[in-house]
């Protein structure tokens, strides 16, 4: 019995809960540059699993990994939040990071899809599914990870 049939899922329309984006940003905050090879490998394997064409493969492998780097680096460079002790970060800081991250990720995918003419939907439908999905998915994943870290008394990580 197959739980998810990849042939029936259209990647052109996003999901309202995109958890992998939260995993990418969490990995970048915790591990920094050391987590980059793993993020790229997971993105590549995920793209191969969904049997995506070359354009979508580039999108998944690069945009999903680069957007968290840009968002987190922007926060650190502008001294908004340093994310040094991840467990002590406020919900507002994490929500703001998720919004900026979703903007980078969704708009990058939007421009990539429409510049490569690899689209079947209108721009409004695309952004109304990708943007909230990225925000909600990233926020849910990060808050869950933060809860697990507090529950099991996991130490602070240096990034």
N, C-alpha and C positions, 0 to 999 in steps of 0.2 A: 504494500500500500504506500503510495507516494503522498507525502504531506503537501508539498507545493509542486505544481507542474510549471516549470519555467516557460514552457511554450505558450501558456495562457496568460502570462503576466506581461503587460506592456510597460516598458521602462520609460516610455515617453511621457507618461503621466506619473508624477511622484506619489509618495505615500504621506499620510498625515502623521506618521511616526517613523522617522528615519534614524534608528538607533546607531548605525555605524558611524555617523558623523560625530556623535558624542564620544564614541570609543576612540576615534582618531584624535580629537582634541584632548581627551583625558590622557592618552598615551603620550602626546606631545608635551603636556604640562608635567607629567610625572617623569618621563624618561628623556625628554629633550632630543638631541641629535642621535642618541643611541637607539631610540625607537623607530627612527626613520626607515631603515631597511625592512623591518617587520611590517610597518604600515604599507610600504610599497608592495611587498610580497603578498600581503593579505588582499590588497586592492586588486592586484593582478589575478590572483586565484579566484576572487569573487567574480571578476569580469569573465574569466574563462568558464566558470561554472554556469553563468547565465548565457553563455555562447554569444557574447556581444561582438558586433563588428568592430573594426579598427577604430573608428571615430569614437564610439562609446567606450571602448577599452581605454583610450587615451583620457577621456573625460573621467572615468572612474579612478584610474591609476594616478592621475596627476591632480585633478581639481580636488578630489576628496582628501588628498594628503596635503596639498599646498594651502588650501583655505584655512585649516586650523593653524598652520605655521604663521600665515599672514595675520590672522586675528590675534593670536597670542603674542606675536612679536609687536604688533601695534600697541597692545595694552602695556607691554613691558617698556617699549621705547617712549611712549607718552606718559609713563609712570602713573597710569590709571590704576592698575592692579599688578602686582608682581607675581602672584600665584606661587609664592615660595613655600608656604605651609598650606597645602591644599585643603586639609581638614578644617582650617579655621576661616576659610573664605566665606563670605556672606552669600546668601541666596541672591541678593541683588547683583553682586559682582558676577556670579555665575550666569544669571539670566542675561545681563548685559553682554557678557562674552558670547552667549548662545545667539543673541540677536545679531551681533556683528558678524559672527561666524556664519550664520545662515544667510546674511546678505552677501558676503563674499562667495559662499558656495553656490547659492541659488542663481545669483546674477552671472557668475562665471559659467555655470551650466547653461543658462539661458542664452548667453552670447555664443557659446560653443555650439549649441544645437542649431541656432538660427543662422549663424555664419557658415556652417557646414551644410546647410540645407537638409539636415537630418531631422525633420520635424513633421509631425502629423497633426499637432494641436495648435490652437491659437495661443498667443503669448499670455493672455490673461489666465487661461486654464492652466498653463504651465506654471506660472508664478504663484497662483493661488493654491496649488498643491505642494510645490517644492518649498516655498518659503515657510509656511506654518509647519510642514513636516520636519524641516531641518531644525527649526527652533524647538519644537516640542520634543523631537527625538533626542537632540543633543542635551537638552535640559533634563529630561527623564533619566538618561544614561548617567550623566554626571552626578545628579542628586542621588541616584541609586548607588553609584560607586562611592560617593562621600558617606552615605549611610553605612555601607559595608565597612569602610575604613574605620568609622567611629565605633561600630558594633564590635568588630574584632580587634580593636586597639592596634591597628596597623600604624607604623611609625610615619613620621614626616619624611618626604623624599626631597632631596636636593636636586634642583634642575639647573 
